[in-house]
Amino acid sequence: GVRNSNRSPAPGMAAAAEVLVEEVARGLGLRNEGRVGDLVDVFELTTGPDPETDHKVTASWVAKLELRVMEREVPGVLWMERQKPLVRETRIIFEEEEEEEGAVLLLPQADDSETISFPDPEFHKQWHLHNSVESKHDINVTGVWQANITGRGVLIAILDDGVESTNQDFAENYNRAGSYDFRQEDKDPSHDAIGKHGTSCAGLIAAATNNVCGVGVAYGAQVSGIRLLGGLVVDATEAKAFLYKAHLNDIYSCSWG
Protein backbone atom coordinates (compact mmCIF):
# COMPACT_ATOMS: atom_id res chain seq x y z
CA GLY A 1 0.00 0.00 0.00
CA VAL A 2 1.19 3.49 -0.84
CA ARG A 3 -0.35 6.70 0.44
CA ASN A 4 -0.08 9.85 -1.62
CA SER A 5 0.24 13.25 0.07
CA ASN A 6 -3.02 14.64 -1.37
CA ARG A 7 -5.58 13.76 1.33
CA SER A 8 -8.77 15.14 -0.27
CA PRO A 9 -7.80 16.04 -3.80
CA ALA A 10 -9.97 17.94 -6.22
CA PRO A 11 -10.54 16.19 -9.57
CA GLY A 12 -7.45 17.80 -11.08
CA MET A 13 -5.34 16.90 -8.06
CA ALA A 14 -6.72 13.36 -8.11
CA ALA A 15 -5.53 12.95 -11.69
CA ALA A 16 -2.14 14.36 -10.73
CA ALA A 17 -1.95 11.86 -7.87
CA GLU A 18 -2.58 9.00 -10.29
CA VAL A 19 0.23 10.26 -12.55
CA LEU A 20 2.56 10.52 -9.56
CA VAL A 21 1.79 7.00 -8.38
CA GLU A 22 2.34 5.64 -11.89
CA GLU A 23 5.78 7.27 -11.89
CA VAL A 24 6.58 5.86 -8.46
CA ALA A 25 5.45 2.38 -9.53
CA ARG A 26 7.57 2.45 -12.66
CA GLY A 27 10.57 3.71 -10.71
CA LEU A 28 10.24 0.80 -8.29
CA GLY A 29 9.55 -1.77 -10.97
CA LEU A 30 6.03 -2.39 -9.63
CA ARG A 31 2.55 -2.27 -11.13
CA ASN A 32 -0.08 0.25 -10.02
CA GLU A 33 -3.36 -1.59 -9.34
CA GLY A 34 -5.19 1.67 -8.65
CA ARG A 35 -6.85 3.14 -5.60
CA VAL A 36 -7.84 0.97 -2.64
CA GLY A 37 -11.61 1.14 -2.83
CA ASP A 38 -12.83 4.71 -2.52
CA LEU A 39 -9.79 5.91 -0.59
CA VAL A 40 -8.65 8.85 -2.66
CA ASP A 41 -5.03 8.84 -1.53
CA VAL A 42 -4.21 5.16 -0.96
CA PHE A 43 -2.98 3.05 -3.87
CA GLU A 44 -2.07 -0.62 -4.24
CA LEU A 45 1.18 -1.57 -5.96
CA THR A 46 1.96 -5.17 -6.85
CA THR A 47 4.82 -7.11 -8.37
CA GLY A 48 2.56 -8.15 -11.22
CA PRO A 49 3.10 -11.40 -13.13
CA ASP A 50 6.86 -10.90 -13.56
CA PRO A 51 8.64 -13.56 -11.44
CA GLU A 52 11.88 -11.58 -11.54
CA THR A 53 10.17 -8.57 -9.97
CA ASP A 54 8.51 -10.76 -7.36
CA HIS A 55 11.90 -12.22 -6.44
CA LYS A 56 13.31 -8.71 -6.02
CA VAL A 57 10.70 -7.70 -3.44
CA THR A 58 12.43 -9.23 -0.43
CA ALA A 59 12.01 -8.21 3.20
CA SER A 60 15.26 -6.21 3.10
CA TRP A 61 14.20 -4.47 -0.12
CA VAL A 62 10.88 -3.47 1.46
CA ALA A 63 12.61 -2.29 4.65
CA LYS A 64 14.95 -0.06 2.65
CA LEU A 65 12.01 1.36 0.69
CA GLU A 66 10.05 2.04 3.89
CA LEU A 67 13.07 3.92 5.25
CA ARG A 68 13.28 5.99 2.08
CA VAL A 69 9.58 6.87 2.41
CA MET A 70 9.99 7.80 6.08
CA GLU A 71 12.88 10.09 5.18
CA ARG A 72 10.77 11.66 2.39
CA GLU A 73 13.12 10.45 -0.33
CA VAL A 74 10.20 9.29 -2.48
CA PRO A 75 8.45 12.53 -3.51
CA GLY A 76 4.72 12.69 -2.79
CA VAL A 77 4.56 9.41 -0.85
CA LEU A 78 3.75 9.65 2.88
CA TRP A 79 3.39 5.99 3.82
CA MET A 80 3.86 2.49 2.50
CA GLU A 81 3.40 -0.98 3.94
CA ARG A 82 3.90 -4.44 2.53
CA GLN A 83 0.66 -6.41 2.65
CA LYS A 84 0.73 -9.53 4.83
CA PRO A 85 -1.94 -12.24 4.50
CA LEU A 86 -4.00 -12.52 7.71
CA VAL A 87 -6.48 -15.22 8.68
CA ARG A 88 -10.02 -13.89 8.95
CA GLU A 89 -12.61 -16.33 10.26
CA THR A 90 -16.11 -16.02 11.69
CA ARG A 91 -17.05 -16.36 15.32
CA ILE A 92 -17.18 -19.91 16.63
CA ILE A 93 -20.69 -21.16 17.32
CA PHE A 94 -20.60 -23.59 20.23
CA GLU A 95 -22.98 -26.51 20.42
CA GLU A 96 -25.56 -26.28 23.19
CA GLU A 97 -24.56 -28.24 26.26
CA GLU A 98 -26.86 -30.88 27.68
CA GLU A 99 -28.90 -29.66 30.62
CA GLU A 100 -27.89 -30.85 34.06
CA GLU A 101 -30.27 -33.18 35.83
CA GLY A 102 -32.74 -31.21 37.90
CA ALA A 103 -32.09 -27.95 36.03
CA VAL A 104 -35.10 -25.72 35.52
CA LEU A 105 -35.58 -24.31 32.03
CA LEU A 106 -38.05 -21.50 31.41
CA LEU A 107 -39.47 -21.60 27.90
CA PRO A 108 -41.29 -18.63 26.38
CA GLN A 109 -44.98 -19.17 25.85
CA ALA A 110 -46.84 -18.37 22.67
CA ASP A 111 -47.12 -14.62 22.22
CA ASP A 112 -50.63 -13.59 23.29
CA SER A 113 -50.12 -9.87 22.85
CA GLU A 114 -52.82 -8.18 20.80
CA THR A 115 -50.42 -5.56 19.50
CA ILE A 116 -47.36 -7.75 18.74
CA SER A 117 -48.33 -10.37 16.21
CA PHE A 118 -46.60 -11.79 13.14
CA PRO A 119 -47.61 -14.57 10.73
CA ASP A 120 -44.16 -16.14 11.06
CA PRO A 121 -44.64 -19.49 12.85
CA GLU A 122 -41.48 -19.35 14.98
CA PHE A 123 -41.88 -15.81 16.28
CA HIS A 124 -43.31 -16.98 19.60
CA LYS A 125 -39.96 -18.72 20.26
CA GLN A 126 -37.91 -15.58 19.71
CA TRP A 127 -37.75 -14.66 23.40
CA HIS A 128 -34.87 -12.25 22.77
CA LEU A 129 -37.29 -10.05 20.80
CA HIS A 130 -40.39 -10.48 22.97
CA ASN A 131 -40.21 -12.47 26.19
CA SER A 132 -43.69 -13.18 27.52
CA VAL A 133 -42.40 -15.36 30.39
CA GLU A 134 -39.74 -13.25 32.07
CA SER A 135 -40.54 -9.58 31.79
CA LYS A 136 -37.69 -7.31 30.65
CA HIS A 137 -35.54 -10.30 29.65
CA ASP A 138 -35.47 -9.28 26.00
CA ILE A 139 -33.98 -6.42 23.97
CA ASN A 140 -37.03 -4.18 24.44
CA VAL A 141 -37.63 -3.67 20.72
CA THR A 142 -41.42 -4.05 20.53
CA GLY A 143 -42.07 -0.43 21.44
CA VAL A 144 -39.84 0.63 18.56
CA TRP A 145 -41.82 -1.55 16.16
CA GLN A 146 -45.09 -0.06 17.47
CA ALA A 147 -43.69 3.37 16.62
CA ASN A 148 -43.38 2.07 13.04
CA ILE A 149 -39.57 1.98 13.19
CA THR A 150 -38.66 -1.29 11.51
CA GLY A 151 -35.50 -0.44 9.57
CA ARG A 152 -37.35 0.49 6.40
CA GLY A 153 -35.12 2.56 4.12
CA VAL A 154 -31.89 1.26 5.71
CA LEU A 155 -29.44 -1.06 3.92
CA ILE A 156 -27.18 -3.18 6.14
CA ALA A 157 -24.13 -4.87 4.62
CA ILE A 158 -23.15 -8.21 6.18
CA LEU A 159 -19.34 -8.51 5.98
CA ASP A 160 -18.89 -12.19 6.62
CA ASP A 161 -18.40 -15.60 5.00
CA GLY A 162 -21.28 -15.18 2.55
CA VAL A 163 -25.02 -14.60 2.47
CA GLU A 164 -27.51 -17.00 0.93
CA SER A 165 -29.35 -14.48 -1.24
CA THR A 166 -32.28 -16.81 -1.99
CA ASN A 167 -32.99 -17.75 1.63
CA GLN A 168 -36.79 -17.63 1.98
CA ASP A 169 -36.63 -15.88 5.34
CA PHE A 170 -35.10 -12.68 3.95
CA ALA A 171 -34.90 -12.99 0.14
CA GLU A 172 -37.40 -10.16 -0.30
CA ASN A 173 -35.15 -7.90 1.79
CA TYR A 174 -31.94 -8.84 -0.03
CA ASN A 175 -30.20 -6.07 -1.99
CA ARG A 176 -28.03 -7.35 -4.82
CA ALA A 177 -26.67 -3.92 -5.78
CA GLY A 178 -24.80 -3.53 -2.47
CA SER A 179 -23.35 -7.06 -2.53
CA TYR A 180 -19.98 -8.47 -3.60
CA ASP A 181 -17.77 -11.53 -3.17
CA PHE A 182 -14.17 -10.47 -2.52
CA ARG A 183 -13.01 -14.07 -2.36
CA GLN A 184 -14.14 -14.97 -5.87
CA GLU A 185 -14.23 -11.42 -7.26
CA ASP A 186 -17.83 -11.39 -8.45
CA LYS A 187 -21.13 -9.88 -7.36
CA ASP A 188 -22.63 -13.03 -5.88
CA PRO A 189 -21.71 -13.55 -2.19
CA SER A 190 -23.88 -16.67 -1.94
CA HIS A 191 -21.12 -19.12 -2.95
CA ASP A 192 -21.23 -21.94 -0.40
CA ALA A 193 -23.33 -19.72 1.90
CA ILE A 194 -26.13 -22.12 2.89
CA GLY A 195 -26.09 -22.45 6.66
CA LYS A 196 -23.10 -20.14 6.98
CA HIS A 197 -22.54 -17.53 9.68
CA GLY A 198 -23.25 -14.60 7.36
CA THR A 199 -26.61 -16.07 6.36
CA SER A 200 -27.55 -16.45 10.03
CA CYS A 201 -26.57 -12.84 10.71
CA ALA A 202 -28.67 -11.63 7.80
CA GLY A 203 -31.69 -13.48 9.16
CA LEU A 204 -31.22 -12.15 12.69
CA ILE A 205 -31.15 -8.63 11.29
CA ALA A 206 -33.69 -8.55 8.48
CA ALA A 207 -35.78 -11.72 8.29
CA ALA A 208 -39.05 -10.52 6.76
CA THR A 209 -42.61 -10.97 8.03
CA ASN A 210 -43.58 -13.56 5.45
CA ASN A 211 -44.94 -16.74 7.09
CA VAL A 212 -41.44 -18.26 7.14
CA CYS A 213 -39.60 -19.06 10.38
CA GLY A 214 -39.25 -15.89 12.51
CA VAL A 215 -38.59 -12.17 12.07
CA GLY A 216 -35.48 -10.02 12.19
CA VAL A 217 -34.88 -7.27 14.70
CA ALA A 218 -35.16 -4.79 11.80
CA TYR A 219 -37.56 -6.77 9.61
CA GLY A 220 -38.25 -3.79 7.36
CA ALA A 221 -34.59 -3.20 6.50
CA GLN A 222 -32.65 -4.55 3.54
CA VAL A 223 -29.42 -6.55 3.73
CA SER A 224 -26.56 -6.93 1.29
CA GLY A 225 -23.83 -9.54 1.45
CA ILE A 226 -20.09 -8.85 1.27
CA ARG A 227 -18.12 -12.11 1.33
CA LEU A 228 -14.66 -11.65 2.79
CA LEU A 229 -14.02 -14.20 5.55
CA GLY A 230 -12.92 -17.81 5.40
CA GLY A 231 -9.25 -17.66 4.55
CA LEU A 232 -6.30 -15.33 4.07
CA VAL A 233 -7.01 -11.63 3.54
CA VAL A 234 -4.75 -8.58 3.29
CA ASP A 235 -5.47 -5.13 4.69
CA ALA A 236 -6.08 -3.64 1.26
CA THR A 237 -8.86 -6.15 0.55
CA GLU A 238 -10.43 -5.48 3.94
CA ALA A 239 -10.40 -1.75 3.19
CA LYS A 240 -12.13 -2.36 -0.15
CA ALA A 241 -14.78 -4.45 1.62
CA PHE A 242 -15.41 -1.83 4.31
CA LEU A 243 -15.88 0.82 1.64
CA TYR A 244 -17.79 -1.23 -0.93
CA LYS A 245 -20.80 0.69 -2.26
CA ALA A 246 -20.68 3.11 0.67
CA HIS A 247 -23.16 5.33 -1.17
CA LEU A 248 -25.68 2.45 -0.94
CA ASN A 249 -24.81 0.54 2.24
CA ASP A 250 -25.73 2.48 5.37
CA ILE A 251 -24.37 0.09 8.02
CA TYR A 252 -21.62 -2.56 7.87
CA SER A 253 -22.12 -5.50 10.25
CA CYS A 254 -18.92 -7.39 11.13
CA SER A 255 -19.42 -10.25 13.62
CA TRP A 256 -15.95 -11.70 13.23
CA GLY A 257 -14.95 -12.65 16.75
Secondary structure as a PSIPRED ss2 file (coil, helix, strand):
# PSIPRED VFORMAT (PSIPRED V4.0)

   1 G C   1.000  0.000  0.000
   2 V E   0.000  0.000  1.000
   3 R E   0.000  0.000  1.000
   4 N E   0.000  0.000  1.000
   5 S C   1.000  0.000  0.000
   6 N C   1.000  0.000  0.000
   7 R C   1.000  0.000  0.000
   8 S C   1.000  0.000  0.000
   9 P C   1.000  0.000  0.000
  10 A C   1.000  0.000  0.000
  11 P H   0.000  1.000  0.000
  12 G H   0.000  1.000  0.000
  13 M H   0.000  1.000  0.000
  14 A H   0.000  1.000  0.000
  15 A H   0.000  1.000  0.000
  16 A H   0.000  1.000  0.000
  17 A H   0.000  1.000  0.000
  18 E H   0.000  1.000  0.000
  19 V H   0.000  1.000  0.000
  20 L H   0.000  1.000  0.000
  21 V H   0.000  1.000  0.000
  22 E H   0.000  1.000  0.000
  23 E H   0.000  1.000  0.000
  24 V H   0.000  1.000  0.000
  25 A H   0.000  1.000  0.000
  26 R H   0.000  1.000  0.000
  27 G H   0.000  1.000  0.000
  28 L H   0.000  1.000  0.000
  29 G C   1.000  0.000  0.000
  30 L C   1.000  0.000  0.000
  31 R E   0.000  0.000  1.000
  32 N E   0.000  0.000  1.000
  33 E E   0.000  0.000  1.000
  34 G E   0.000  0.000  1.000
  35 R E   0.000  0.000  1.000
  36 V C   1.000  0.000  0.000
  37 G C   1.000  0.000  0.000
  38 D C   1.000  0.000  0.000
  39 L C   1.000  0.000  0.000
  40 V C   1.000  0.000  0.000
  41 D C   1.000  0.000  0.000
  42 V E   0.000  0.000  1.000
  43 F E   0.000  0.000  1.000
  44 E E   0.000  0.000  1.000
  45 L E   0.000  0.000  1.000
  46 T E   0.000  0.000  1.000
  47 T C   1.000  0.000  0.000
  48 G C   1.000  0.000  0.000
  49 P C   1.000  0.000  0.000
  50 D C   1.000  0.000  0.000
  51 P H   0.000  1.000  0.000
  52 E H   0.000  1.000  0.000
  53 T H   0.000  1.000  0.000
  54 D H   0.000  1.000  0.000
  55 H H   0.000  1.000  0.000
  56 K H   0.000  1.000  0.000
  57 V C   1.000  0.000  0.000
  58 T C   1.000  0.000  0.000
  59 A H   0.000  1.000  0.000
  60 S H   0.000  1.000  0.000
  61 W H   0.000  1.000  0.000
  62 V H   0.000  1.000  0.000
  63 A H   0.000  1.000  0.000
  64 K H   0.000  1.000  0.000
  65 L H   0.000  1.000  0.000
  66 E H   0.000  1.000  0.000
  67 L H   0.000  1.000  0.000
  68 R H   0.000  1.000  0.000
  69 V H   0.000  1.000  0.000
  70 M H   0.000  1.000  0.000
  71 E C   1.000  0.000  0.000
  72 R C   1.000  0.000  0.000
  73 E C   1.000  0.000  0.000
  74 V C   1.000  0.000  0.000
  75 P C   1.000  0.000  0.000
  76 G C   1.000  0.000  0.000
  77 V E   0.000  0.000  1.000
  78 L E   0.000  0.000  1.000
  79 W E   0.000  0.000  1.000
  80 M E   0.000  0.000  1.000
  81 E C   1.000  0.000  0.000
  82 R C   1.000  0.000  0.000
  83 Q C   1.000  0.000  0.000
  84 K C   1.000  0.000  0.000
  85 P C   1.000  0.000  0.000
  86 L E   0.000  0.000  1.000
  87 V E   0.000  0.000  1.000
  88 R E   0.000  0.000  1.000
  89 E C   1.000  0.000  0.000
  90 T C   1.000  0.000  0.000
  91 R C   1.000  0.000  0.000
  92 I C   1.000  0.000  0.000
  93 I C   1.000  0.000  0.000
  94 F C   1.000  0.000  0.000
  95 E C   1.000  0.000  0.000
  96 E C   1.000  0.000  0.000
  97 E C   1.000  0.000  0.000
  98 E C   1.000  0.000  0.000
  99 E C   1.000  0.000  0.000
 100 E C   1.000  0.000  0.000
 101 E C   1.000  0.000  0.000
 102 G C   1.000  0.000  0.000
 103 A C   1.000  0.000  0.000
 104 V C   1.000  0.000  0.000
 105 L C   1.000  0.000  0.000
 106 L C   1.000  0.000  0.000
 107 L C   1.000  0.000  0.000
 108 P C   1.000  0.000  0.000
 109 Q C   1.000  0.000  0.000
 110 A C   1.000  0.000  0.000
 111 D C   1.000  0.000  0.000
 112 D C   1.000  0.000  0.000
 113 S C   1.000  0.000  0.000
 114 E C   1.000  0.000  0.000
 115 T C   1.000  0.000  0.000
 116 I C   1.000  0.000  0.000
 117 S C   1.000  0.000  0.000
 118 F C   1.000  0.000  0.000
 119 P C   1.000  0.000  0.000
 120 D C   1.000  0.000  0.000
 121 P C   1.000  0.000  0.000
 122 E C   1.000  0.000  0.000
 123 F H   0.000  1.000  0.000
 124 H H   0.000  1.000  0.000
 125 K H   0.000  1.000  0.000
 126 Q C   1.000  0.000  0.000
 127 W C   1.000  0.000  0.000
 128 H C   1.000  0.000  0.000
 129 L C   1.000  0.000  0.000
 130 H C   1.000  0.000  0.000
 131 N C   1.000  0.000  0.000
 132 S C   1.000  0.000  0.000
 133 V C   1.000  0.000  0.000
 134 E C   1.000  0.000  0.000
 135 S C   1.000  0.000  0.000
 136 K C   1.000  0.000  0.000
 137 H C   1.000  0.000  0.000
 138 D C   1.000  0.000  0.000
 139 I C   1.000  0.000  0.000
 140 N C   1.000  0.000  0.000
 141 V C   1.000  0.000  0.000
 142 T H   0.000  1.000  0.000
 143 G H   0.000  1.000  0.000
 144 V H   0.000  1.000  0.000
 145 W H   0.000  1.000  0.000
 146 Q H   0.000  1.000  0.000
 147 A C   1.000  0.000  0.000
 148 N C   1.000  0.000  0.000
 149 I C   1.000  0.000  0.000
 150 T C   1.000  0.000  0.000
 151 G C   1.000  0.000  0.000
 152 R C   1.000  0.000  0.000
 153 G C   1.000  0.000  0.000
 154 V C   1.000  0.000  0.000
 155 L E   0.000  0.000  1.000
 156 I E   0.000  0.000  1.000
 157 A E   0.000  0.000  1.000
 158 I E   0.000  0.000  1.000
 159 L E   0.000  0.000  1.000
 160 D E   0.000  0.000  1.000
 161 D C   1.000  0.000  0.000
 162 G C   1.000  0.000  0.000
 163 V C   1.000  0.000  0.000
 164 E C   1.000  0.000  0.000
 165 S C   1.000  0.000  0.000
 166 T C   1.000  0.000  0.000
 167 N C   1.000  0.000  0.000
 168 Q C   1.000  0.000  0.000
 169 D C   1.000  0.000  0.000
 170 F C   1.000  0.000  0.000
 171 A H   0.000  1.000  0.000
 172 E H   0.000  1.000  0.000
 173 N H   0.000  1.000  0.000
 174 Y E   0.000  0.000  1.000
 175 N C   1.000  0.000  0.000
 176 R C   1.000  0.000  0.000
 177 A C   1.000  0.000  0.000
 178 G C   1.000  0.000  0.000
 179 S C   1.000  0.000  0.000
 180 Y E   0.000  0.000  1.000
 181 D E   0.000  0.000  1.000
 182 F C   1.000  0.000  0.000
 183 R C   1.000  0.000  0.000
 184 Q C   1.000  0.000  0.000
 185 E C   1.000  0.000  0.000
 186 D E   0.000  0.000  1.000
 187 K C   1.000  0.000  0.000
 188 D C   1.000  0.000  0.000
 189 P C   1.000  0.000  0.000
 190 S C   1.000  0.000  0.000
 191 H C   1.000  0.000  0.000
 192 D C   1.000  0.000  0.000
 193 A C   1.000  0.000  0.000
 194 I C   1.000  0.000  0.000
 195 G C   1.000  0.000  0.000
 196 K C   1.000  0.000  0.000
 197 H H   0.000  1.000  0.000
 198 G H   0.000  1.000  0.000
 199 T H   0.000  1.000  0.000
 200 S H   0.000  1.000  0.000
 201 C H   0.000  1.000  0.000
 202 A H   0.000  1.000  0.000
 203 G H   0.000  1.000  0.000
 204 L H   0.000  1.000  0.000
 205 I H   0.000  1.000  0.000
 206 A H   0.000  1.000  0.000
 207 A C   1.000  0.000  0.000
 208 A C   1.000  0.000  0.000
 209 T C   1.000  0.000  0.000
 210 N C   1.000  0.000  0.000
 211 N C   1.000  0.000  0.000
 212 V C   1.000  0.000  0.000
 213 C C   1.000  0.000  0.000
 214 G C   1.000  0.000  0.000
 215 V C   1.000  0.000  0.000
 216 G C   1.000  0.000  0.000
 217 V C   1.000  0.000  0.000
 218 A C   1.000  0.000  0.000
 219 Y C   1.000  0.000  0.000
 220 G C   1.000  0.000  0.000
 221 A C   1.000  0.000  0.000
 222 Q E   0.000  0.000  1.000
 223 V E   0.000  0.000  1.000
 224 S E   0.000  0.000  1.000
 225 G E   0.000  0.000  1.000
 226 I E   0.000  0.000  1.000
 227 R E   0.000  0.000  1.000
 228 L C   1.000  0.000  0.000
 229 L C   1.000  0.000  0.000
 230 G C   1.000  0.000  0.000
 231 G E   0.000  0.000  1.000
 232 L E   0.000  0.000  1.000
 233 V E   0.000  0.000  1.000
 234 V C   1.000  0.000  0.000
 235 D H   0.000  1.000  0.000
 236 A H   0.000  1.000  0.000
 237 T H   0.000  1.000  0.000
 238 E H   0.000  1.000  0.000
 239 A H   0.000  1.000  0.000
 240 K H   0.000  1.000  0.000
 241 A H   0.000  1.000  0.000
 242 F H   0.000  1.000  0.000
 243 L H   0.000  1.000  0.000
 244 Y C   1.000  0.000  0.000
 245 K C   1.000  0.000  0.000
 246 A C   1.000  0.000  0.000
 247 H C   1.000  0.000  0.000
 248 L C   1.000  0.000  0.000
 249 N C   1.000  0.000  0.000
 250 D C   1.000  0.000  0.000
 251 I E   0.000  0.000  1.000
 252 Y E   0.000  0.000  1.000
 253 S E   0.000  0.000  1.000
 254 C C   1.000  0.000  0.000
 255 S C   1.000  0.000  0.000
 256 W C   1.000  0.000  0.000
 257 G C   1.000  0.000  0.000
